[in-house]
Amino acid sequence: MEEDTLYWILSTLPQVIGALAGLQIAGITFFYQSLDKRVERDESAVTAIQEMKRRIYAETITILVVSIAAILADVILLGLTPWLSAWLSGFGSLVCRCRVLLVTVCTAAALLNVSVFIKLYTLLKQILDPSYQQEVNALLADSEKKGVAVDDSVTSQEFLEHFIQFEKAVRDFFPYTMRKSPLRNLINLLVRENIIPAGDVGDIQSVINKRNIMVHGNDIGRVGNNVMDFLAKLTAVLEKEREPYMKRTRASRMDNHFRMWIDNNVDDLQDAECLDHAVRYKEDYGMYKVSQDGEKLFVHTDDSRPLYLNGEKAVKLFLDILEEKHGIGGLSVEDSASFQRAIDKDD
């Protein structure tokens, strides 16, 4: 084989492999983004997709390592081109002494280059296969079946029934607008609120993975009683903590709402005095108009949505916040207004 031909082949191969490696990284990045969007549409797909990402990542690293090795082998051969050309042409005494080296390097380079193209083709075929996610789910289901004793376990259907109770207990902590959020996000919020122990997150994740595999049509076999005991215990804790938590968050939301309403509708102490009178005596006063529906009290203004006070506890909380924001030196709003008028009169 002519020397120029070898130079061309051995200089082109590293460029081709490098370009393919770059395209592979760009393609995998784009594919990861599409997987993330799939998770946004279907929370239950996250288990399989995480496993898909793990497998694709491992394959990608392998291909990059083989690609680097192939490029190095090609570069070495490029430096040995004169001897390689002479050997392939069948003459040269020096070539005879280097024959073992040449055969070894050529064989390694050929295997590495072929391996790069085969692995790239295999990975591309794998990620483009529409059934890839189903295959991964099936593999995960098979792994879940291992090591579970029949006499210390329940059926997957019983597990699913207990999981539904657990999921309901989690979602019941949140207002309707948040209940359709991903279960993992809600659990993280409960961890921050110290409702769920942080140490249980890993076990909860394992339980969620079992559910996700099931809902995609795969049989996970029987589920150990230890998992069921964990679910039952955690569900009981959630049901016990829900009411106190709801009271705390409700009071916090009410407090924030009252403060925002006061900031938007009370400009000075005179307004505060009128509002205090209207709420305290449940009658129109100044620019504040009052209406009632049983224990519910509504305060209207011309410029904003009405204030809603549900019962005497809400009325008391609102008046306390109003006094905190506009009272002078611990005085009530009414006494503060009188004090301010006296000061203004003296001036």
N, C-alpha and C positions, 0 to 999 in steps of 0.2 A: 504494500500500500504506500502511496506517495506521501512524503513528509508533509506537504502543504495540506493534503486532505485530513491527515491526523490533527494538525494544528487547528483546522477549521472545526472539526468534530469536538475536540477536547476543549476548545475555547467557547463553543456555542452551548454545550451541555450545561455548564455551571450557570450561564445566563438564563437558560430555559428553566432550570430547577429553581433558581432564585426568584424568577418572575412567578412561577407557579406557587411557590411558598407565600409570596406577597399576596397573590390573588386568593389563596386559601385563607389567610388571616382575615382579609377584607370580607370574604364570603361568610366565614364563621361568625364574624362580628354582626353582620346583617342578619344571619340566621338566628343568633341569640336574641336580637331585638324582636324578631317575629315571634319567637317563643315567649318572650315577656308579654307581648300583646295577647298571645293566646291565654296566658295565665290571667290577665285582666278580664278576659271574657268568661273564663271558666276556672274558678278557684280550685276545683277538685283536680285539675290537671297538673297542679304544681309538683306533686310527688314524682310523677313520671318525667316531667320536663326537667326537674333538677337532676334526675338520674341520666337523662339524655345529655344534658350539659356536661355532667361529669365524664361520661363516656366519650363524648366528642372532644372534650378538653384533653383527655388522656391520649386519644388517637392523634390529635393535632400536635401535641408535644413530641410524640414518637416520630411523626412525619418530619417535623422540623429538625430533630436530632439526626435522622437518617439523611435528610437533605443536606445538612451541613457536612456530614461525613462524606456524602457523594461528591459534593463540591470540592472538598479537600483532596479526595482521591483523584478527581479529574485534573486538579491543578498540579498534583504530583506527576501524573502521567504527562501533562503538558510539558513539564520540565524534562521528562525522559523521552520526549518525542523522537529525537534523532536515533537513540538506541532502539526504541520501539519500532520505528520505521525500518531500520536495518534488520531487526529480528523477523518482522513480518515478511521482509523481502527475501529472507532465507540466507543471509550471509553476514559476516562480521565476526572476527575472533573475540572482540570485547563483548559482543552480545552473548556469546556462549557462556562467558563467565557471569553475566548478569541475568541469565535466563530465568533462574529461580525467582529473583526479585521482580523481574518483568511479569512473569506468569502470576505471581502473588498479587501484585498491584493491579494488574489488568482484571483478574478474577474478582477482586474486592470491588473495584470501581464498577464493573459490569453488574455485579449483584446489587450494589447500593443504588445505582441508577435505575435498574429495573424495579427494585423495591419501592423507590419513591413514587414511580408512576402507578404501580399496583396499589399501593396504600392510598394514594390520592383518589384513584378510581373507586376503591372500596368505600372510602369515607363519603365521597360524593354520591354514590349509589345508596348508601345507608341513609343519609340525611334527606335525600329526595324521595325516599320510599314513603308513600302515604300511610303505610301500616307500621311505621317505625315506632310511633308512640304506643300502639297496641302491643307490639312485641316487647317493649320495655316494661309495660304494665304486667304482661304475662310473666316475665322474668322476676319482677318484684313480688308478684303473687306466689310464685314457686318458693321464693326465699322466705316468705312469711309462714309457709307451711312447715318449715323445718323446726324440730325440737319442741313440738307441742304435744303433750301427752293427752290421750283421749279422755282419761278419767279425771283430768285436772283442767278441763276446758269446757267451753260452750260453743255452740254453732255460730257461724258468722252472722246469721240472721238475728240471733239474740244480741250479739255484739252491736249490730247496727241499731237495734231498738234502744239500747242503753246509750249509744252515741247520740242519737236524736234527742234524748232527754238532756244530755249534757250540753249539746249545742243550743238547745232552747234556753237552758239555764243561763248560758253566756249571753245570748242575744237579748234576753229579757232585762238585762242591766241597762240597756241603752234605749234612747227614744226611737220612734218608728223610722225616722229619717236615716238613722245609722245602722239599723238592724240588718240591712242587706250588704253591709261592708264585709270584706273578707274575714273569716273567722280568726285567722292569725292576728290581724290588726286589732280586733276586739280583745283577744286574749292578752296581747301586749299592753293594751290600755288598762286592763284589770290587774296586770302585774305591777304597773306603775302605781296603781291605787292600793297596792298591797292586799288585794282580794285573793289573788292567786300567787302562791309562793314562786319566786323566781327559779328555785331549784326544780320545780315541776315542769318547766317549759319543755325540756328535752323529752320527757315521757309523754307530754301532751302532743308534741310533734310526731312522735312515733304512733300514737293512737290515731291522729289525723291522717297519717300516711296509710294506715290500714283502711280507713274509711274511703280515702280517695281511690285506692286500688279497687275496692269493691264497687264503687259507683260507676267505674268504667268497665263493668261486666266481667271482672276476674274473680275467681274463687280463691279466697285466702285460707280456706280450710277452717280449722277450729282455732279459737282464740283463748289464750290462757286465762285462768281465773284470777291471776294476779293483775291482769289488765282490767278485768271487770271490776275487781275490788277497788282499783285505783280510780276508775271512772265513777263508781258509785260514791266513793268518799268525796271526790272533787265536786260532784253534782250536789251532794248534801251541803257542802261548805258554801257553794254558790247560792243555793236556795236560802240558807240561813243568813247570809250577808247581804242579800239583795235589798230587803226592806230598809235596813239602816243606811245602806249606800244611797238608795233612792232619796231618802229624806235629806241626807247631807248634800247631794248634788242638786236636789230641787231647791233647797234653801240657798245654795251658792248661786244658782242660776237666777233665782228670784232677787237676791241681793244685787247682783250685777245689773239686772234689768231695771230695778228701781233707781239705782245710781245713774244709769244712762238716761232714764226718763227725766229725772230731776235736772241733770246737766242740760238737757235739751229744752226744758220748759220752765225753768226757774232762773231768772236773770239776776235777782237781787233779794235782799232781805224782805222787802215789801211783797214781792211775789211769793216768797216762802211763807210769810204770815198768812196770806190769802189761801194758799194751798193747804197749810196746816189746819186752818179753820174749816175749809170745805171738807177735808177728809175726816177731821175729828168729830165734827157735828153733822156730817153727811148732808150738807146743804150747799146750794150754789153760793159762791163768794168770790167777788172780783171777777177775773176772767175764767175761773174754774167752775165748770158745771158738773153736777153730781147726779147720777141715776143709780137705782138699786134694783136687784133681782134676787130677792131672798137675802142671803148673807153676802152675796156678791155685790161689790161696789165698783162703779165705773166713774172715772174722772175724765171729763172731756175738756179739750181746748180747741181753739180754732185752727191751730197750726200742726197738730200731730195726731197720731193714733191715740185712742183713749187709754188711760191707765186702768188696769184690771187688778182689783184687790179681792182675793177669795177668802173672806172670813176675817175675824178679829185679829188672828195672829199675823196675817199679812198686813193689816192696817197698822198694828203696833210696830212691826218691823219697818214699814215705810216711814212712819212718823219718827222713829229713832234715827233712821238714815238722814231724813230731812233736817233733824236737829243737829246731827253730827256735822253735816255739811254747811249749815247756815246759822247755827246757834253761836252765841258769843260767850266765851268763858264758862261753858257748862250750863248756861241759861237755856230755858226752853225757847222755841222759835218766837212765841208770843211775847215773852219777857224780853228777849233780845231785840225785838222790833220796838217795844216800848222804850227800852234803854237807848236805842239808836235815835229815836225821835227826841228824847230828852236831850241828848248830846247836840243834835242838830238845832234844837230850840235855843240852847244856851249859846251856841255859836252865832 
